Amino acid sequence: MKTGNKILLWCLGFVAVAAISVAGTLAYLTDQDSVVNTFTVGKVQITLDETKVNSDGTVVEGAERVQKNEYHLIPGQTYTKDPMITVEENSEEAYVRMMVTLNCAEELMEIFGNDFLPENYVKGWDSLKWECVKIGNITEDNTITYEFRYFETVSSAAGEKKELEPLFTKITVPGTVTGEQLKMLNDFNITVVGHAIQAAGFEDADTAWAAFEEQVKP
């Protein structure tokens, strides 16, 4: 091979190596970004309690609210009873209701008629705040249940609690009731249960409570 050709090939080889070397030092134009989603869990939480009272229905001054009282029934006597729901802090918007169940239902109807609740013998019930939407039938175990719904959805902010109006404030035993009749109510109970269900995802209260019943079904 001629000397000139050797020199040319050597130069071309050097150029090729140089080109590869330059290409290896190039930095590509790049970028990146990301989205981070943080999910927190909501809650619906309520508390149901009432004023602590003596057996004659008088208030125990300075006592904390309780979830149980015992009463000694006497004709003509009025007893403090004020079941109240508190929406605990940071609770989501929810529908709220109270279910009031009475045992000795047949005896109650015999003594008081069909209107023992919600109005004739209870005081302080505001039907514009707590609507009585349903009165059940007397069951095989001789109970009857009244359903009261709060008039609007409720929620609470962080660090705050929201106390709703009591369902009622007092119950009265009429003076016309005899001792013999009261003996029929010797084991009489009023059981109040509070319920709450999230408002989000439901068109109205009926839909929400239907879902609640389905969820708690045994």
C-alpha positions as CSV (number, residue, x, y, z in Angstrom):
1,M,0.0,0.0,0.0
2,K,1.2,3.4,-0.8
3,T,2.4,5.5,2.0
4,G,-0.2,8.2,1.2
5,N,-3.0,5.7,1.5
6,K,-1.8,4.5,4.8
7,I,-1.7,8.0,6.2
8,L,-5.3,8.6,4.9
9,L,-6.6,5.4,6.5
10,W,-4.9,6.2,9.8
11,C,-6.4,9.7,9.8
12,L,-9.9,8.4,9.1
13,G,-9.6,5.9,11.9
14,F,-8.5,8.7,14.2
15,V,-11.5,10.8,13.2
16,A,-13.9,7.9,13.8
17,V,-12.4,7.4,17.3
18,A,-12.7,11.0,18.0
19,A,-16.3,11.1,16.8
20,I,-17.2,8.2,19.1
21,S,-15.5,9.9,22.0
22,V,-17.4,13.1,21.4
23,A,-20.7,11.3,21.1
24,G,-20.1,9.6,24.5
25,T,-19.9,12.9,26.3
26,L,-23.2,14.2,25.1
27,A,-26.0,14.9,27.7
28,Y,-29.6,14.2,26.6
29,L,-32.2,16.9,27.3
30,T,-34.5,15.3,29.9
31,D,-37.1,16.3,32.5
32,Q,-39.5,14.6,35.0
33,D,-42.3,15.5,37.2
34,S,-44.7,13.7,39.5
35,V,-48.1,14.0,41.3
36,V,-48.4,12.8,44.9
37,N,-52.0,12.2,46.1
38,T,-52.5,11.9,49.9
39,F,-55.7,10.2,51.0
40,T,-57.2,10.8,54.4
41,V,-60.1,8.7,55.9
42,G,-63.3,10.5,56.8
43,K,-65.4,9.5,59.8
44,V,-69.0,9.9,61.1
45,Q,-69.2,9.8,64.9
46,I,-71.9,10.7,67.3
47,T,-72.5,10.5,71.0
48,L,-76.0,10.1,72.6
49,D,-76.6,10.9,76.3
50,E,-79.0,12.6,78.7
51,T,-79.0,14.6,81.9
52,K,-78.3,12.5,85.1
53,V,-81.4,12.5,87.3
54,N,-82.7,11.1,90.5
55,S,-85.4,8.4,90.5
56,D,-88.0,11.1,91.0
57,G,-86.9,12.8,87.8
58,T,-85.1,15.7,89.4
59,V,-81.7,16.8,88.0
60,V,-78.5,15.7,89.8
61,E,-76.7,19.1,89.9
62,G,-73.2,19.1,88.7
63,A,-73.2,15.6,87.4
64,E,-72.0,14.6,83.9
65,R,-74.4,13.5,81.3
66,V,-75.1,9.8,81.3
67,Q,-76.5,7.0,79.0
68,K,-78.8,5.5,81.6
69,N,-81.3,6.7,84.2
70,E,-83.8,4.9,86.4
71,Y,-87.2,6.4,87.3
72,H,-89.8,5.7,89.9
73,L,-93.2,6.4,88.3
74,I,-95.9,8.2,90.2
75,P,-99.1,9.7,88.9
76,G,-98.9,13.4,88.2
77,Q,-95.1,13.4,88.2
78,T,-92.9,15.1,85.5
79,Y,-89.5,13.6,84.9
80,T,-86.5,15.2,83.2
81,K,-85.4,13.1,80.2
82,D,-83.5,14.9,77.4
83,P,-81.8,12.5,75.0
84,M,-79.3,14.5,72.9
85,I,-76.9,13.7,70.1
86,T,-73.5,15.3,69.9
87,V,-71.7,15.2,66.6
88,E,-68.1,14.6,67.5
89,E,-65.3,16.8,66.1
90,N,-64.2,16.5,62.5
91,S,-67.2,14.4,61.5
92,E,-68.3,14.3,57.9
93,E,-71.7,15.7,56.8
94,A,-74.3,13.1,57.8
95,Y,-78.0,12.3,58.3
96,V,-78.9,11.8,61.9
97,R,-81.9,10.1,63.6
98,M,-83.1,8.7,66.9
99,M,-85.0,5.5,67.3
100,V,-87.2,5.5,70.4
101,T,-88.4,2.0,71.5
102,L,-90.9,1.4,74.2
103,N,-91.6,-2.0,75.8
104,C,-94.9,-2.8,77.5
105,A,-96.5,-1.4,74.3
106,E,-99.9,-2.9,74.7
107,E,-100.2,-1.8,78.3
108,L,-99.1,1.7,77.3
109,M,-101.8,1.9,74.6
110,E,-104.4,0.6,77.0
111,I,-103.5,3.3,79.6
112,F,-102.5,6.3,77.5
113,G,-104.2,5.6,74.1
114,N,-102.3,5.5,70.8
115,D,-100.6,8.9,71.4
116,F,-98.2,8.2,74.2
117,L,-95.5,9.4,71.9
118,P,-94.6,11.7,70.2
119,E,-96.6,14.5,71.7
120,N,-99.2,14.0,74.4
121,Y,-97.0,13.0,77.3
122,V,-93.6,14.3,76.3
123,K,-92.5,17.9,76.7
124,G,-90.0,20.0,74.7
125,W,-90.3,18.1,71.5
126,D,-89.8,20.4,68.5
127,S,-91.3,18.6,65.4
128,L,-89.6,21.2,63.1
129,K,-86.2,20.0,64.4
130,W,-87.0,16.3,65.0
131,E,-89.6,15.0,62.6
132,C,-91.4,11.8,63.6
133,V,-91.4,10.0,60.3
134,K,-92.5,6.6,61.3
135,I,-94.4,4.8,64.1
136,G,-93.9,1.1,63.9
137,N,-96.4,-1.7,64.7
138,I,-96.4,-3.5,68.1
139,T,-94.0,-6.4,67.7
140,E,-94.2,-10.0,69.0
141,D,-92.1,-9.0,72.0
142,N,-94.5,-6.2,72.9
143,T,-92.4,-3.2,71.8
144,I,-93.1,-0.2,69.5
145,T,-90.5,2.0,67.8
146,Y,-90.8,5.6,66.8
147,E,-88.3,7.0,64.2
148,F,-87.3,10.7,64.5
149,R,-85.0,12.3,61.9
150,Y,-83.1,15.6,62.4
151,F,-84.3,18.2,60.0
152,E,-81.0,18.8,58.2
153,T,-77.6,17.1,57.7
154,V,-75.0,17.9,60.2
155,S,-71.2,18.0,60.4
156,S,-68.5,19.4,62.6
157,A,-65.1,21.1,62.0
158,A,-61.8,20.1,63.4
159,G,-61.6,20.8,67.1
160,E,-65.3,21.4,67.4
161,K,-68.3,19.4,68.5
162,K,-71.9,20.1,67.6
163,E,-74.7,19.5,70.1
164,L,-78.1,19.0,68.5
165,E,-81.3,20.0,70.2
166,P,-82.6,17.3,72.6
167,L,-85.3,15.1,71.1
168,F,-87.5,16.1,74.1
169,T,-86.8,17.4,77.6
170,K,-89.4,15.8,80.0
171,I,-92.0,13.0,80.2
172,T,-95.1,13.3,82.3
173,V,-97.3,10.7,84.0
174,P,-100.8,12.1,84.1
175,G,-102.6,12.4,87.4
176,T,-105.5,10.4,86.0
177,V,-103.4,7.3,85.9
178,T,-104.1,4.9,88.8
179,G,-101.7,2.9,90.8
180,E,-103.2,-0.3,89.4
181,Q,-102.5,0.9,85.9
182,L,-98.9,1.8,86.8
183,K,-98.4,-1.7,88.1
184,M,-98.8,-2.8,84.5
185,L,-95.7,-0.8,83.7
186,N,-93.5,-2.3,86.4
187,D,-90.7,-3.2,83.9
188,F,-91.3,-0.3,81.5
189,N,-88.3,0.9,79.4
190,I,-87.7,3.8,77.0
191,T,-84.7,2.9,74.8
192,V,-83.3,5.7,72.6
193,V,-80.7,4.8,70.0
194,G,-78.9,7.4,67.8
195,H,-77.9,6.7,64.2
196,A,-75.8,8.6,61.7
197,I,-74.8,7.9,58.1
198,Q,-72.7,9.9,55.7
199,A,-74.7,12.3,53.4
200,A,-72.2,12.0,50.5
201,G,-73.3,9.6,47.8
202,F,-77.0,9.7,48.6
203,E,-79.7,11.6,46.9
204,D,-81.8,12.1,50.0
205,A,-82.4,10.8,53.5
206,D,-84.7,8.0,52.5
207,T,-82.0,6.5,50.2
208,A,-79.4,6.9,52.9
209,W,-81.4,5.2,55.6
210,A,-82.4,2.4,53.3
211,A,-78.6,1.8,52.8
212,F,-78.1,2.0,56.6
213,E,-80.7,-0.7,57.2
214,E,-79.2,-2.9,54.6
215,Q,-75.7,-2.5,56.0
216,V,-76.7,-3.3,59.6
217,K,-79.0,-6.2,58.7
218,P,-78.0,-9.4,60.5
